[in-house]
């Protein structure tokens, strides 16, 4: 059994700051994102960061993320609330203000001039040629501004776009850090992909549908011998990581508090192989954790491309092989239903679909419950849930089988609100 990885905690507390750049028409010229923004503290066990690395980390966590701009008294009050909510009575936190480009000329992002500052430590600005970045120092619940050397490691406060985050979007390639013969995925490439752990081990894949619900295969969570749902006290969801053997600052773990099996599912049969998993607390969407889109009833099946992903075994030799520690993926083609039926005689029903790949990529043991997603209008939609295999992999002559998500939606959509 693989030891559970160390959990990397990132404290994220959001306060809607309102349309900060609307405070003045002059300000809007410097900040074209005239949108609501939120603040959050990042204080993680990976260690504190220098100013530049902290700004990069903000950008990698959330769309539009960057070190916080404290543009007016309202902004400072919101940050004060944020720190108070975390019972922070001391500490040092980077913000965006700096004079790195020109000594003595203080700016925010994009060269935006500084026209508001709070109370400076010791009552005066302490910058010099070696101190070019600004941090907020909290001392006995009072916030002071002070300059420091940009390379010093501090905690930091970020801001990010707090509008709706679209489903079905992959992380930008520069932020991206089991499928037989598939490619290795980077973190954020398939942000809706989750690992379902049972008793500490990866068992199946799952797909994030909204902030609290995932879909997987019923076979993954149903005890065929006892004819009951497995003890979901032993279940755990893991998202935001592409390597099961390593922890990542972007990942999240969650318990499962509700398991819903499709009412038409019967143990031993291949039809209606769907289950919904509920997490007790909503996840906070990032570049690395976000849901796949769901097709509406009026949408057609014309897609730009389709893909499968998972941590299943990477050999054909059998179920005894160890699951892949790295997330694998492959682009596939959807097979005509008649061809699918011929490849799996007397096993294919209307709620099934098949895929093939010219290179032989297919689902394997451990990939069950994972996604078949297809791209349309620059978004990825979940169209299939992989049927679990008892051992080995499907082959080129025997296409991979998926349960059609469209068949589950009349039932599943009553449980959650699609993004």
N, C-alpha and C positions, 0 to 999 in steps of 0.2 A: 504494500500500500504506500502510495506517495504521501509524504508528510505535507500537511497543509502549509502553503507559503505564508510568510509573515505579512500581515495586513498593513498596508501603507495608508495612513489616515491623512486626509486633506480636509481641513475645516472649511466649509463653505456656508456662509450665512449671507443671504441676499436681502438688500434693501432697495426698493425701487426709488431711484433718485429723481424721477421726473425728467422733463426735457431740460437738462442742465444748460445746453447751448442756446436755449431760447431766452436765457436771461438777458441777452443783449443782441441786437442785430449784428454788431461788430464781431461778437464771439462766433456767430454762425459762420462767418467767413473763414475762420480757422478750423472749425469742426463741421465738416459737411455731413456728419452723421447726426442730424438733428432728430434724435431718437431717445426714448427712455433708456437709461443705463442703470446697472446694478453694481454694487460693490461687494467684494468678498475678501476674506482673509485667507491666505495660503500659509499654513504652518505645518509642514509635514516632516516625517521621520527620515526623509532622505537628506535632510540638512538644510540650513539656510543658504541663500544665494547672494552673489554680488548683484549690483544694480542691473547690468546688461542681461545676465542670465535670468534674473527675476522677471524682467520684461518679456523675455522669450518664453518663459514658463507660462506667464499670463496668456500669451498669444496661443499657446498650445492647448490650454485647458478649455477655453470657450471661444466661440465665434466672436471676433472683434475684441478679444481679451487683450489687455495691456495694463501697465501700471496705472494706478488711479490718478486722475487729475482732480485736485481740490480747487474748484474754480470760484467758489464763493462760500459765504458763511453757511448756507444751506448744505453744501457738499460736506463741509467739515462737521456739521451737526450729525449728518447721516453716518459718517465714519465713526464719530464718537459713539453713536448708538450701536454700531456694529461691534466696536471694541467692548463696550459695556455689556452687550448681550453675551459676550464670551468671558465676562468677568476678568477682563484683561486690565490689571492695575499697574502693569509695567511691561516694558518691551520696546523694541525698535523696529520700525516697519518702513521699507522703501515706498516712496511715491514717485510720480513721473517727473517732477520738477528738477531741472539741472541747468548748468551752464557749461557743459562739456564742449560745445561748439566754439563759443566765444566767451572768454573769461569776463564775468560780470554781467553777461546778458542772459537772463533767466527765462527759460521757455518750458512749455509743456510739449505734448506730442506735435509733430509737424511744424515746429517752430512757433507755435502759438505763444504769444507773450504772456507773462505772468502779471496779472493786475489785482491779485488777491493773495495775501499770506496771513497766517494766523500768528500766534504768539511765539516768538523765537526763544530758544533756550538761552538763559542768562540775559534776555532782553535785547539781544542784537544778533545780526547775521554773523555767522562764524566761518564763512567760506574763505578759502584761499586757493592757490593754484593746485593744491593737493586734495582739496575737498570740493568736488564738483557735482555731487548728487545729494538730493534732499531726502531725509527720512522724517517720520513722525516718531517722536519719543514719548511714550506714555509713562508718566511718573505720578503715582498716587492718584490715578484716574484723571489726571490733567494731561492734555495733549500739547506738546511743544514741538516746534519745527527746528530742525538743525541740519547743517551740511555734514557730510561724511565722505570718506574716500569711497569711490564707486566700487572698488574691488572687495570691500569688507562684506562679509556674509551676514545678511539680516533676513528676518521675515519680511513679508511684503503684502501690500494691499493692491488688489487689482480691480478693474472695472471691466464690464463687458456688455455687449448688446443684450438687452433683456426682452426683446421682442420674441415672437414665436420662432422656434427652431424647427426647420423643415425635416420631415421624415425622409428616409431613403437616400440621404446624402452621405457620401463617404468623406472622411477627413481629407483635407488637401494633401497631395502627395508629399510635400515637404514636411508634414506633420505625422506622417504614417511611420512610424518607426519601422478528422482524418479523411483525406481524399486521395485515393490511390493514384500515384504518378502526378499529383497536383503540385501547384506552386506554393511556396511559403508566404503566408500573409503577414503584413505589418499591422501594428496596432492602429486601429482607426479605419482600416480598409473595409472591414465588414462590421460596423459598430453595433449592429443589431444581433450579432452572433453571441450566444451565451453557452456556457458549459453548465450542465446539470450534474452536480456531484451528489452521490448517494453514499453515506457512510464514509465520506472523505475521499472518494474516488470519482474521477470522471466516468460518467455512465452514458450520457447522451448529449446531444445538442439541444438548443432551444432558441426561440426567436422572440426578441422584444417587440411587442405590439403597441404598448403605451407605457406610461411611467410606472405601472404596477403589474401589468399582465404580460405573460409570455405564452407562446404556444409551443407544444412539443408533441411527440407521439404518445398515444395512450399506453403502448407497450412499455414505454420507459418508466412509467410510474404505477403500473398495475401489476399486482401479484397474481399470476395466472393460476398458481396452485391454491392459494387461499381465496381467490376470487374477490379480493378487496384492493383498495388503493394502498400502496406501500406507505409505511410510516413516514409522513412528510416532515417529522421532526428530525429525520436523518438527512433531509434534502437541503441543498445549498445552491444558490445561483451565483455564478462568477462571470463578470462582464468586464470589458475594458482592457483585456489582456489577450495577447496572441500566443503566449508561451506559458503552458501550465506548470512548468518546472521553475519559473522565475516570478517573483512579485514585480509589480509595476505601479508607479505612482498614479497611473490613470485608471486603475482597476477598482472594482467594487464587488463586495460580497453581500449577499442577502439571504435571509431565511425564506422559507416557503410556508405560508400559513393557510393557504387554501389550494386544493387540487380539484379541478372539475374535469370529469371524464365525459366525453360525448355520449349522450344517452343511447345512441344506436350502436355504440361499440360493444362487441362481444369477444371475450377472451378466446383465442384460438382462430379467430377469423381476421381477415386483412382489411375489412371495411371499416370506415369511420374511425380511423386510427388517430384520434385527436385528443389532446388534453390541454387544459389551461392551467397555468401556474400563477399564483398571486403572491406578490411580495408585500409584507406588512407596511412598508414605508415607500413613498414614491422615490424614484431615482432622479437625480439631477442630470439633465441631458448635457453632454459635452461633445467634442469632436469624436470621442472614443466610445461613447455610449449614447445611442439614439435609436429609435425604432425604425423598422422597415415600413414602407407605405403599404396600404391595402387597397386593392383594386375595388372600385365601385361596380355595382351591377351593370352599369351602362358601358364600362370599359371593355375594349376589344383585346384580343390576345396577341396583337402585333407588337413585338418587342425588338429593341435594338440588339440585345444580347442577354444571355442568362448565365448564372453561375451557381455553383454549389460550394459549400465550405464545411469544415469539421475537423475534429481531432481524432478521427478513427484510425485504426491500424493502417500501416502503409505497406503491408505485404499481403500476398494472397494465401499464405500458408495456413491461416486459421485463427480461431478466436483467442488462442493462447498468446498471441503476439501482443506486445505492449502498445497501448495507444500512443499516437504521436504527441509529443509534448508541444509541438509547434502547430499552429493553425494552418491547415492546407486549404487551397481552393483551386477550382478549375472552371473554365468557361465551357458550357455544354449547349447542346441542341435539344429541343423538345421533339420527341418522336411521335409520329402519327399514332393514333390510338389503336388502329388495327395492327400495326407493327408491334406495338407494345404488348398486345394480347397474344400475338404469335410467339413472342419471346418468353412469355410467362403463361402457358396454357392453363385455362380454368382458374387463374389467380387474379385476373385484372377485372376491375369493376369500373363503373362510370366515375367514381370519385378518385380514381387513380390516374397517374400520368407517368411517362417515362422520359429519361434523358440518355443521350449518348455523347461521346467525345471521341474525336478522331484519334487522339493520342491514347485512348484507353482509360482515361480518368473516370472513376466511378465512386459510389459511396461504399464504405466498408463498415465492419463492426465498430461501433462507437460513434458513427456519424448519424445514427438514427435520431429523429426529432429535430435535426438541423434544417437549415433553410435551402430551398431552391428559390432564388430571387432573379427577377428579370427587370431590365432597365427600359424605361420609357419616359420620354420628356425629361431626361437628365435626372430621373429618380429611380431608385430600386424598389420594386414591389415584391413582397413575399407571395409566391404563387403555389409553393409546395412545401410539405414537411416530409423529410426523408423517412422511409419505412425502415425500422431497425432490422439488422441482420444478426443472426445468431453466431456467425463466424465468417471470416474471410471477407471477400469483396465481390461485388458484381463484376462482370466482365464485359468486354466489348460486344460479345455475342448475346449477352443477357443484360439489357439496359437497366439502369438504376430506376427504382420505383419510388414515387412520391404520392402522398395523399394531397388532393387538390384543396387548397385553402379556401377556395370559393365555396366549397360544399360545407365548410365549417362555419362560415360567417353568419348565416341566419341564426345559429345557436350562439356563437361566440360573441357577436356584436351586442347581445343582451347583457353581457357581463362587463363590457368595457366600451369606451368611446374611442373609435379609431382616430389616429392622429391625422 
